[in-house]
Amino acid sequence: MINPDAMTFIEKTNEDPLLRVQIAELDIEGLLALAERQGYHFTKGEFIATLKAIAFGELQDEELENVAGGILTGAPVYPPTLGGFRNNGIIAVLIGL
């Protein structure tokens, strides 16, 4: 499940190269503390769940409406990607989990 604060933080890091550099040097606890200082509130579990939802294509409400008889009639959800995110800093933090 996507946590809105975690998603917004991920989007911000995707747009801010300096923030990506900072994140690349942090462990998960440091990332959570940085996010908290910037006004984003989410737990380690919520952050990981959000990244998994992005990576594995969690269906949003509008996509669920396109599902008929078990067949997805809208755009394909796979192959898994990070939803276009090029945030290697966050991936580096996850590798250190």
C-alpha positions as CSV (number, residue, x, y, z in Angstrom):
1,M,0.0,0.0,0.0
2,I,1.3,3.5,-0.9
3,N,1.8,5.9,2.0
4,P,1.1,9.4,0.7
5,D,3.9,11.0,2.7
6,A,6.4,8.4,1.7
7,M,5.3,8.8,-2.0
8,T,5.7,12.6,-1.8
9,F,9.1,12.2,-0.2
10,I,10.2,9.8,-2.9
11,E,9.0,12.1,-5.6
12,K,10.9,15.0,-4.0
13,T,14.1,13.0,-3.9
14,N,13.5,12.1,-7.6
15,E,13.5,15.8,-8.4
16,D,16.3,17.0,-6.1
17,P,19.8,15.8,-7.0
18,L,21.3,17.2,-3.8
19,L,18.8,15.3,-1.7
20,R,19.6,12.1,-3.6
21,V,23.3,12.6,-2.7
22,Q,22.4,13.1,1.0
23,I,20.2,10.0,1.0
24,A,22.9,7.8,-0.6
25,E,25.0,8.3,2.4
26,L,22.3,7.4,5.0
27,D,21.0,4.1,6.4
28,I,17.3,3.6,6.8
29,E,17.1,5.3,10.2
30,G,18.9,8.3,8.8
31,L,16.6,8.5,5.9
32,L,13.5,8.4,8.2
33,A,15.1,11.1,10.4
34,L,15.8,13.3,7.3
35,A,12.2,12.8,6.0
36,E,10.8,13.7,9.5
37,R,12.8,16.9,9.7
38,Q,11.4,17.9,6.3
39,G,7.8,17.2,7.5
40,Y,7.2,13.7,6.1
41,H,5.8,11.2,8.5
42,F,6.1,7.5,7.7
43,T,7.5,4.4,9.3
44,K,10.2,2.1,7.9
45,G,7.4,-0.4,7.1
46,E,5.3,2.2,5.3
47,F,8.3,3.4,3.3
48,I,9.2,-0.2,2.2
49,A,5.6,-1.0,1.4
50,T,5.4,2.2,-0.8
51,L,8.6,1.3,-2.6
52,K,7.3,-2.3,-3.2
53,A,4.0,-0.9,-4.5
54,I,5.9,1.3,-6.9
55,A,8.3,-1.4,-8.0
56,F,5.7,-4.1,-8.5
57,G,3.0,-1.9,-9.9
58,E,0.3,-1.7,-7.2
59,L,-3.0,-1.0,-9.0
60,Q,-4.6,2.4,-8.3
61,D,-8.4,2.8,-8.2
62,E,-8.6,3.9,-11.8
63,E,-6.6,0.9,-12.9
64,L,-8.8,-1.4,-10.9
65,E,-11.8,-0.1,-12.7
66,N,-10.2,-1.3,-16.0
67,V,-10.0,-4.9,-14.7
68,A,-12.8,-7.0,-16.1
69,G,-13.2,-10.8,-15.6
70,G,-9.7,-11.0,-14.3
71,I,-8.2,-9.4,-17.3
72,L,-6.5,-6.0,-17.1
73,T,-7.9,-4.0,-20.0
74,G,-5.9,-0.8,-19.4
75,A,-2.2,-0.3,-19.6
76,P,0.0,-3.1,-18.4
77,V,1.4,-2.9,-14.9
78,Y,4.5,-5.0,-15.6
79,P,7.4,-5.4,-16.1
80,P,8.3,-4.1,-12.6
81,T,10.0,-0.8,-12.5
82,L,10.4,1.9,-10.0
83,G,7.7,3.8,-11.8
84,G,10.2,5.9,-13.6
85,F,12.0,6.9,-10.5
86,R,15.7,7.2,-10.9
87,N,16.4,7.5,-7.2
88,N,19.4,5.4,-6.7
89,G,19.9,6.9,-3.2
90,I,16.7,5.3,-1.9
91,I,17.6,2.0,-3.5
92,A,21.0,2.2,-1.8
93,V,19.3,2.7,1.5
94,L,17.1,-0.4,0.9
95,I,20.1,-2.5,0.0
96,G,21.5,-1.7,3.4
97,L,18.4,-2.9,5.2
